[in-house]
Amino acid sequence: MDFLTGLKISSSALKAQRTRMGAISSNIANAQTTRTPEGGPYRKKEVVFGAEPARESFSDILEGELDQYGQKVHATEVISSNAPPILKYEPDHPDANEKGYVAYPNINVMKEMSDMISASRNYEANISAFNTTKSMAIKALEIGR
């Protein structure tokens, strides 16, 4: 694998983790949202990751040499959770049903915070890998002087 492929893989991971951080931030911000334009409480957003070969050129694809190259990651989609809402008895709330229960999003803020820490650490690790690859490329160019 050459330097450019390593940089592409690290940058794809940075983009995927940024998407994940955005979904987590949205979940935390809307943990108490009981009314959305679609109706009902906010639905938790979850990011689905997928892998694809880090293709260098069309000739590599034709020669079937993709197995020796690394895999790039990407966020394939952001889906809404199908978890049922949490019902709390609050008869004075404007969104309470006829029995006095309010439907809140099924979001555990503590779990979201731990997911955010995990995404942040993954992002930092990919920045480190990117910088290491970059400094290796610079050192290789310095050898040629």
N, C-alpha and C positions, 0 to 999 in steps of 0.2 A: 504494500500500500504506500502510495506516495504522500507527500506533505499536503497537497491540495485535498486529497480524499479525506485525510484526517481532519482538516479544517472544516470540510463540508459536513462530516459526521458530527463534530462538536457543535457547529452552528445549528444543525437541524435539532439537536437535543436542547439547545438554548431556546429555540423557538417553541418547541413542544412544552418545555417547562414554564415558559412565559404564558402560554395558553392555559396550562393547569393552574398557575397562580391567579390568572384572571377569573377562572371559574370558582376557585376557592374564595377569592375576595368577594365575588358576587354572592356566594352562599352565606358568608359571614354577615355581609351588609343587609341581606334580606331574611335573616333568621327569624325575625318577628313580623314579616310582611304577611298580612292576612287577606289582602285583596290585590289581584293582578288584573291587567287588561283582558287576559284569557278567562278570568273568573276563578275564584277560589284562592287558596294560599299559594305562595311561591313554591315552585318545585326545585329541589336541589339539582344543581348542574354537575355532571360527571364527565370527565374527559376520557376518551378511548384512544389509546396509543396503538400505532401500527408500525411495522418495519418494512423497509424497502431497500433493495440493493443500491449501494452508492455507485451508480453507473458512471464510468469515466468517458466512454466514447461508444459510438454505435458499433464499431468493430469489436469491442469487448463483448457486447451483447451477442453479436453474431457468432463469435468464437465460443460462446458458452462458458466464459471464464468468470462468471459472476460469483461463483462460490468462494473464490479467494479474496474477494473484496468485502469490506465491512458493510454493515447494515445501518442505514440512516433511520432515525425515528421521526415520526410525525403524528400530530394529533389528527386522527381520522375523522372524529366527530365529537361534538359536545352534546350529550343527551340529557334529558330531564329525567330525574328519578321517578319511579312509579310507586315509591313508598307512600303508604297512606299518611295523611296528616295527623298531627297530635291534637286531640280534642281537650280543651280546658274549659272548665265551667266559669264563665264570666258573663252573667246575664246583662250587665250594663254596657257591654262592649257593642259598638255599632254593627259589627259583623257577626254577632251571636245569632245562632239559629233559633227556631221556635222553642227549643228546650233549654236555651241559655248557654250552649256550647259554642266555642270559637275554634275554628280549624287553624292551627299554626303549622308552619312548615316542619317536616320531620328532619331537622338539621341539628346535629350535636356540635355545638361551637367548639368544644374541647377537641373533638376529633378533627374538625376543620383546621384548627390551629396546629395540631400535630402534622396534618397533611401539608400545611403551609411551610412548616419547618422542614419537612422532608423535601418538598419542591425547591425550597431555597438552598438546601444543602446540595441537591442534585445540580441546580443551576451553578453554584459555586464550583463544584467538581468539574463541570464541563468548561467553565471559564479557565480553570487551571489546566485542563487538557489542551484547550485551544492555545493558551499562552505557551505551554511547553512545546507543542508542535511548532508554533511560530518561532520560538527561540532556537529550536533544532534546525529549522530551515535557514535562519540567519547565520548560525554557526557553520552550516554546510556551505553557505555562500562565502563566508570568511576564509574557509579552507582554500578556496580557489584563488585567492589573491596572491 
